[in-house]
Amino acid sequence: MAQISDDCFAFGGPMRPIDETAALIASKLSAVQEVEAVSLVLADGRFLARKMVAPLPLPPFTNSAVDGYAVRGADLPQTVKTAFAVAGRVQAGMAPDEPVLPGQTMRIFTGAPMPKGADTVFMQEDVSVDGSGRVILPPGLKTGANVRAMGEDVALGEGVLPAGHRLRPQDVALAAALGFIELQVKRRIRVAVFSTGDEIVAPGDLRGPAQLFDSNRFMLTAMLARLCCDVTDLGILMDDSRLIAEKLREAASSHDLILTSGGVSTGEADCVKAAVESAGTLVFWRVAIKPGRPVAMGVIDGIPLIGLPGNPVASFVTFAHIARPAILALVGARQQPPIPIAVRAGFSYSKKQGRREYVRANVHATADGSYEATKFPREGAGLLSSLVATDGLVELGEEIVHVEPGHTVNFLAYSSLL
């Protein structure tokens, strides 16, 4: 496991901007070094440990891009239609036996290797055949038309994917096309997750009249799974700072990251902050973000801890903007900030300067062809339904204090945050 020092963050001041916080966390966390080989069918979502270099060109041979007739560029008709004898036939998967000689053409199919001497292909729908079996080729085609040159997609020895890249289905397809059967990836990050609070119980357990079913733990576990983490579910811990401190020390001995939900605010029953200070070092606990201001960052025996708020919307938002960059740093991945989409605001909203705010919204096309964001009608960081019923978050930067209908705002789809 990667170890960090208790004072490596050296945070000062009461509250940090979100971008500065995420960048500082990512810069201080060391990536795990262990590497494992996985088959292509299991590679999606994993993080490359080494740069992928092409062991062969793509395509590996020059071939036809269409069904048609292959000819020599020197023989292309210039002004009038010209008849050519058909010298043979080349199907995909077979090598041509004979070259194309002057005045000849050869029947060829998509993906078939170009016969020697030929460098241009006429599409079959652009030609005709006369009564003696000769092919009539029209003028106007340029040399090299409808031909895929060897290596035009990927050159031999080209670096096609960098180390730290998170593999996608199209990346797996490229690896297969290059002949790989397995890829070297970073091992999965081991994350311990627990919720805190006497007011929550696990789904399926008996719920008291003043209790809620725990939802954050399941949401965070699902979000971690999308980042290919191995998750240890430590369940729900009661509001007892000594018990929580003990569990933190135990978790630090076998995990790369500890992720908690709840208990990081300033109330008397918010015990995570005190437990972190008892078991290790608390390096910050407030971030200039809404929802989600109470976020704790700590170090327990050299292992980072991130304490997220208990309100589910705040937990979701802070995971996306703080925990996710930390996990990418731990796996040695490139930091990939979500790319916002500029849309038109269809709502009014006021906020404090100096704080980043995220407004739950839906986006729809308007009559003029633009896209407009409409705000979820109710406020509250505890409204799980607001995450389910919306498309994403409108991001309002620190300098913004007011939004009116028609203003341009940045929209982040939920898919870009996971």
N, C-alpha and C positions, 0 to 999 in steps of 0.2 A: 504493500500500500504506500502511496505517496504521503510523505509527512510534511507538515508545514509548522513554522514556529508560531508560538502564541502571540507574538507582537508583530507579525509580518505585515499586517494591514495598517497599523498605526493610524486609525481613523481619528479625526478630531472634529469638534463642533457637534451640534445637536442633531443635524439632519443632512443627508447627502443627496445630491441629484441622482436620479436613477441611472443615467448613462455613466456617470463617474463611478457609481457603486458597482455596476455590472463589469465595467472595464477593469476596475481595481481587483475585484474578486478573480476575474479570469487571468489577470497577470500574475497573481500570487500563487495560484494552484498549479502544482506539477502534475503532468500527465502520467498515468500508469504506464509501465514499460512492458508488461507481459503481452505477448502476441500469440495468436492461435490461427490455425488454418481452418477455413470453413468451405464447404462445397457451395457451388453457385446457387443451388436451390435454397440455401440458408443465409445467403449473403445480403439480401435486401435489408436496408436499415443499419447495417454494421458500418464501422469506421475503418477505412483502409489504414494499415500500419505503415505501408511503404508505397512509394510512387509506382503506379502501374505503367510499364513501358511495353510498347507494342513489339512482340517477338516476330511479327510478320507484317507485311503491308496489307491494307484493305482497300480495294479488293486485292487478293493475292495474285491475280492475273488480269490482263486487259480483257474485257468482255463486252458483249452487246447489251445495251440498255433496253432494247425492244425486240419484238419479233419482226423479222424483215429479211433484207438481203445485204450482205457485206460486199464492199467493192474497194478498189484502190482509189485513193484520192486523186491520183493523176488521171484517172479515167472518168471523173465526174462529168456528166453532160453540162455544157456551158450555156447553150442557147436553145437547143431543140431536144426532144425526147430521143433516147437512144436505146436500142435493143441489145441485151447482153445474154450470153449463154450461161446457164446455171451449171456450175462445175461440181457441185456437191451439196451436202447438207450437214450442218453442225447443230446438235442438240445440247442442251444444258447437261453438264456432267460428263461430256465426252470431249476428247481432244481431237482437233481437226487433223486429218491424215495428209491432206494436200494443200499447197498454197493456192492463193487466188492469182491467176495469171492476167496479163493485160487483156482487156476486152471480156473478162469473165466476171461473174458474180457468184455468190454462194448463199444458199438458204441458211438462215441462222435464227436462233431463238434466244429469248431473254436469258441472260446469265451464261450463255455459252461462250467459250474462249474465242477470241478473234483469230481467224486463220492467218497464217503468215502472208504478208503482202497487203492485207486489207486493213484499212484504218477508218472506214466510214460505213454506216448502216442506214439504208433506206427503210422506213417503216412500211410494213406490208400493205397498209391501207393507202399508201401514196403511189403504189406501182400497179401495173397491169401485166397480164401474161398474154402473149399472142398465140395464134393457132399452132405454132411449131414448138411451144414450150419456152420460148425466150421471154425474159423479163424486160418490160419497157420502163426505163427509169427517167423521171422528169428532170429538167434542169433546175438549178438554183440551190441545191444543197451544198453546205460548206464542208470542207474536209474536217473529219473528226466528229461529225454529228452522230448522236445516238450511240456513243461509245463511252464506256466507263474505264478510264485508264487505271492500270495497276498503281495502287497507293494513293489514288486521288482522295480517298476518304481519310485514311490514316497511313502515315509513312512508317517504314521499318525503323524501329528505335525511338519513335516519337513517344514522349511522355503524355499519356492520354488522361490520367487521373492523378491528382496530387495526394500525398500522404495526408491523412486526416479527413479525407473526403467521405461524406456520408453517402453510402451506396443507395442508388435508386433502381427501379426496374430497368430503365434504359441503360444504366451503367453495367448491370448484370448481363444484359444482352450484348453489350460491346465486349465484355470480358469473354463471353462464350464465342463470339465471332473471331476473337483473337486466339482461341484455342485453350484458354484457361479452364481447368476443371475445379480449381479451388483458389481462394484468395487469402492473403495474409491480412488479418484484421486485429485491432486492439481487443483485448478481452473485455467482457462486459463490466461496467462499473457496478460495484456492490453498494447498494443504498439501503439503509435501515430507515423505516418509516413508522411513525406512531402519532396518534392523536392524543390530546390531553383534555381533561375536564370531567368533573363529576356530573356535568349536565348532559353527557352523551353516552349512548350505549350502542353496541354493535347491532346491525340488522339481524333479526332472529332472536335476540335476547328480549327479556321482559323489559318494557319501557315504562318508567314511572310517569306520573302525571305532569311532572315538570322537566322531563327529559326529552331529548331529541335523538333520532338515529344518526350515527356518525356517517357522513357522506364524503368528507374531505379525503379520508384515507384511501377510499376507493378511487376517487378522482385522481389523486396524486399517483397512486400505483399505476393507473392506466396511462397517465402522462409519462411516467418513467419508463413504462414498457415501450412506448413509442420511440424512446431514445435508446432502446436496447439495453436497459439496465437490468441487473438481477436485484430483485426487491425482497427484503426481509420485512415481513409485516409484524411489528411488535405490538399491534393492537392498540388499546386505549389505556393510558396511564392516568390514574387519579391525580387530583390536585394536591400533590405532596412533593415538595421540592427535593427532599432527601431521596425519595424513591426514584424520581426522575433523574437526579444526578447519578444514582447508582446504575440505572439503565443506560444512561449516556456513556458511562465508562465501559460498560459491557459491550455496547454497540461499536464503540471506537476501536475495540480490539480486533474486529474482523470485517470492517466495512471501510469503504473509501469516502462515504458521505453519510451524514445523518440528516434526515429531513423530518421536521415536526410540523404539526398543525395545531394552533391554538396556544393560549397562555403566554403570549409575548407582549401584551399590552401593559398598562400600569396599574391594573386593579389588584386588590389584595389576593385574589384567587389566581392571578396570572403567575404561575410558578416556574415556567420554563426559563425565564430570564434569570431568576435566582439560582436555579439548578445549574445553568451554564456557568454562572460565576463561581459556583461551588466546585463543579467538576473540571472546569478549564478556564478559558478566558472569553469574555464577551467583548467583541471588537466593535460592534455597533448594533443598534436596535431600532433605529428610525430612518426611513427613507422618504424623500419628497415625492410621493406617489399616492394617487387616490384612484380606486380603493387600494388599501394595503399599506398604510404608513407604518404600522408596527411590524417590522421585519427584523429578526435577530440574526446576526452572524457571529458564530463563535468557533473556537478551536478546542477540541477535547482530545488530549493526548496526541496532538499532531494531526487530527482528523477534522476536517471542516464540518460545521453544523450550520444549517440554515433553518431558522424557525419562522414559519409562515403564519399569517393571521388565521383565526378560526372561522371568520366569515367566508363562505365558499367562493364568492366572486373575488374577494380580495386574495384568497389563496390561489385561485386560478391565475389572476393577473400577475401576482408576484412570482409564481412559479415560472411563468413564461418569460419574465424580464430579469429575474435574478437567479433562480435555480437552474434554468436551462443553460445560460452562459457558463455557469459553474460546472455543469456536467460536461459540456463541450470542452472546457479546459481540462478536466480530469481525464478525458479520453484522447486528448491531443488533437481535437478536431479544429478546423478553421471556425472562427466565430462567424456566424451567419445571422446578422440582425434581420428581423422581418422587414420586407420591403413594403411600405405603405402605398396605397392607391389613392390618388387625388379624386375626391368626389364632392358633390355639392351638398351642403348642409340643408336639411329640411326641418330644422328645429332651432330654438333659441336656448342658450346656455351661458351661465356665468360661473367663473371660477377664480380662485386666488392666483395671483402671480407668483412665480417661483416654484410651482408644483406641477408635475406632469399628471394629467388626469385622463382616464380611459372611460369612455361613454359607450355603453352597450347599444348597438344599433343594427338595423336591417338596411340593406341597400337594394334599390329597385331602379329599373330603367324608366326614364321619363319620356314624354311625347317628343321632346326635341333631340332624343338620342343620347343624352347624358345620363349620369347615374347620380342618384340622390340618396343620402343617408337619413333615415328616420330614427329618432331616439326611442328606446324602450319607454313606455309611458310611466313607469314607476321607478323610484330611486331605492337604494338600499343594497348594501354589500352582502346581505343574507338571502337575496332572492335568487335561488338556484334556477327558477323558471326563466329568469332573464338571460341566462347563458344558453338555455335550451331553445328559446324562442327567437334568438337573434343570430345574425350572420357573423358578427365580429365586433371590433372595438374601434370607435373613433378616437384617435390619439390627439390630445390637445396639449401642445408644448408649454413649457414653463412661462413663456412670454405672453401667451394668450390669456386674456381675462374675460372675453365675451365673444360669443358666436351668434350670428343672426342667420336666418334662412337666406340662402344664396351664397354665403361665404364658402370658399374652398377649404376643405378639411382633409386630413389624412385618415384613411380607413385601413385597418388590419383585419383580414379574414382570420377566423379561428384556425383554419388549416395552416396558415403561415406561422402560427405560434407554437405548433406542436412538432 
